[in-house]
Amino acid sequence: MIETQLYLISPLDVGGDFPQRLERALAAGKGPKSQLVTAFQFRVKGVDSHEAAELAAPLQAICAAHDVAFIVNDSVALAKRLKADGVHLGQDDGSPRDAREELGREAQIGVTCHASRHMAMEAGEAGADYVAFGAFYPSTTKDKGPDAEVPELETLQWWSQIFEIPCVAIGGITPDNCAPLIAAGADFLAVSGAVWGGNEVAAIEAFAKVIKRT
């Protein structure tokens, strides 16, 4: 059985010393025989494509050096401009089929499915490379709204038992609350605040300890 891996989501501010922080986080997740962090999502808001490209360049280079997939949030156009490894689509960001036509068959395309098994199956049928369920816990990154349905652990179990497409758990995930998600079958944990809100190296090491013992 393959161990659960981490999918890092950037904070909204990726300027300043963030490239150095990303470098430290990816290095901390690299073991002699395994790699804990396998994807990084570039998620910035309110900037034009030129500024986004400038912010992305050093981060994309760091990810490439560590063999970590560089995924662009929401924008197929930006992913294409950056020649990113893939794109993550919300329910209002277009279809995986259209993204595939734009980005090519090698692109990694993920889809937010909230708590919906139906959305996940539709995404899989449309060619998604992974589906994301969440938010499992209160989150400032994953804004689910006050009335949004919280996914059940059984959804991860159901998906992992039936489908080969990987599933990602997202939303407020920390080293202290991630064990049930791992046990339920999450292939990836999408994390942001738990890593970037403090010491990124200590956070990555804490996640690694939980993953290894779960």
C-alpha positions in Angstrom: 0.0 0.0 0.0 1.4 3.4 -1.0 1.6 5.9 1.9 -0.5 9.0 1.9 1.4 12.0 0.5 1.2 15.7 0.9 -0.2 18.2 -1.6 0.9 21.7 -0.5 -1.3 24.7 -1.3 0.4 28.0 -1.4 -0.7 30.9 0.8 -2.1 33.9 -1.1 1.1 35.8 -0.4 4.0 34.0 -2.2 6.4 37.0 -2.4 9.1 37.9 0.1 10.9 34.9 1.6 8.2 32.4 0.5 10.5 30.8 -2.2 13.0 29.9 0.6 10.2 28.6 2.8 9.0 26.4 -0.1 12.5 25.1 -0.6 12.8 24.2 3.1 9.4 22.4 3.1 10.1 20.3 0.0 13.6 19.4 1.3 12.1 18.4 4.6 9.7 16.0 2.8 12.4 14.2 0.9 13.5 10.9 2.4 16.1 8.4 1.1 13.5 6.1 -0.4 10.3 8.2 -0.5 9.0 11.7 -1.1 6.3 13.0 1.2 5.4 16.1 -0.8 4.5 15.3 -4.4 2.5 18.3 -5.5 2.3 22.1 -5.0 -0.6 24.2 -5.9 0.0 27.8 -6.9 -3.0 29.7 -5.5 -2.9 33.5 -5.8 -5.9 35.9 -6.1 -6.3 39.4 -7.5 -3.2 39.6 -9.6 -3.0 39.8 -13.4 -1.4 37.0 -15.4 1.9 38.9 -15.9 2.4 39.4 -12.1 1.2 35.8 -11.5 3.8 34.5 -13.9 6.6 36.5 -12.2 5.6 35.2 -8.8 5.3 31.6 -10.1 8.7 31.5 -11.8 11.0 30.9 -8.8 8.4 28.5 -7.2 8.1 26.5 -10.3 11.8 26.1 -10.5 12.0 24.9 -7.0 9.3 22.4 -7.6 11.0 21.1 -10.7 14.3 20.7 -8.8 12.5 18.5 -6.2 10.4 16.6 -8.7 7.2 18.1 -7.3 4.3 18.7 -9.6 3.5 22.4 -10.0 -0.3 22.8 -10.2 -2.1 26.1 -11.0 -5.3 26.8 -9.1 -8.5 27.6 -11.2 -6.9 29.0 -14.3 -6.3 26.8 -17.4 -5.0 29.9 -19.2 -2.4 30.6 -16.6 -1.4 26.9 -16.4 -0.9 26.9 -20.2 1.1 30.1 -20.1 3.4 28.8 -17.4 3.6 25.3 -18.9 2.6 24.1 -15.5 2.3 20.4 -14.7 -1.4 20.7 -14.3 -4.4 22.7 -13.1 -6.9 22.3 -10.3 -10.5 23.1 -11.2 -13.3 24.3 -9.0 -16.9 23.4 -10.1 -17.1 26.7 -11.9 -13.7 26.6 -13.6 -14.6 24.5 -16.7 -14.5 20.9 -17.5 -11.6 18.4 -17.3 -12.2 17.6 -20.9 -11.8 21.2 -22.1 -8.7 21.6 -19.8 -7.2 18.4 -21.3 -7.7 19.8 -24.8 -5.9 23.0 -23.8 -3.1 21.5 -21.7 -2.4 18.2 -23.3 -2.7 14.6 -22.2 0.3 14.8 -19.9 -1.3 17.5 -17.7 -2.5 16.6 -14.2 -6.1 17.8 -13.9 -7.8 17.8 -10.5 -11.4 18.7 -9.6 -13.0 20.0 -6.4 -15.9 17.8 -5.6 -16.9 19.1 -2.1 -18.9 16.3 -0.4 -20.4 15.0 -3.6 -19.9 11.4 -4.8 -21.8 12.3 -8.0 -19.5 15.2 -8.8 -16.5 13.0 -8.2 -17.8 10.3 -10.6 -18.6 12.9 -13.2 -15.1 14.3 -12.9 -13.6 10.9 -13.2 -15.7 10.2 -16.3 -14.6 13.5 -17.8 -10.9 12.6 -17.4 -9.8 14.1 -14.1 -6.5 12.7 -12.8 -7.6 13.2 -9.2 -10.7 14.3 -7.2 -10.7 16.5 -4.1 -13.2 16.1 -1.2 -13.5 18.8 1.4 -13.5 20.8 3.5 -13.3 18.2 6.2 -12.4 20.7 8.9 -12.9 24.5 9.3 -10.6 26.2 6.9 -9.6 29.7 5.8 -8.2 28.4 2.5 -11.1 26.2 1.5 -14.1 28.5 1.8 -17.0 26.2 1.9 -19.7 28.6 3.2 -21.9 28.2 6.2 -24.3 25.9 4.6 -21.9 23.6 2.7 -22.1 19.9 3.4 -19.1 18.4 5.2 -17.9 15.2 3.5 -17.9 12.0 5.5 -14.9 9.8 6.0 -17.0 7.0 4.4 -16.8 9.0 1.1 -13.0 8.5 1.1 -13.4 4.8 1.9 -16.0 4.3 -0.8 -13.9 6.1 -3.4 -10.6 4.4 -2.6 -12.2 1.0 -2.7 -14.0 1.4 -6.0 -12.0 3.8 -8.1 -8.3 3.9 -9.2 -8.3 7.7 -9.6 -6.5 9.2 -6.5 -8.5 11.2 -4.0 -7.4 14.3 -2.1 -8.7 15.3 1.3 -8.7 19.1 1.8 -9.8 21.7 4.4 -8.2 22.6 7.7 -6.0 19.5 7.9 -3.3 19.4 10.5 -0.9 16.8 12.0 -3.3 16.5 14.9 -6.5 15.7 12.9 -5.2 14.0 9.7 -5.0 10.4 11.0 -8.7 9.5 10.3 -8.4 10.8 6.8 -5.3 8.7 6.2 -7.0 5.6 7.7 -10.1 6.2 5.5 -8.0 6.0 2.3 -7.0 9.6 1.3 -4.2 9.3 -1.2 -3.2 12.9 -0.6 -3.7 15.5 2.1 -4.0 19.0 0.8 -2.5 21.3 3.4 -1.8 25.0 3.6 -2.2 26.8 6.9 -0.8 24.0 8.9 2.5 24.3 7.0 2.8 28.0 6.2 1.3 29.3 9.5 4.5 28.5 11.4 7.7 26.5 11.1 7.3 24.7 7.7 10.0 22.1 8.4 8.5 21.1 11.8 5.1 20.9 10.2 6.3 18.6 7.4 8.1 16.4 9.9 5.0 16.2 12.1 2.8 15.1 9.2 5.5 12.5 8.2 5.3 11.0 11.7 1.5 10.6 11.7 1.5 9.2 8.1 4.1 6.5 9.0 2.2 5.3 12.1 -1.3 5.4 10.6 
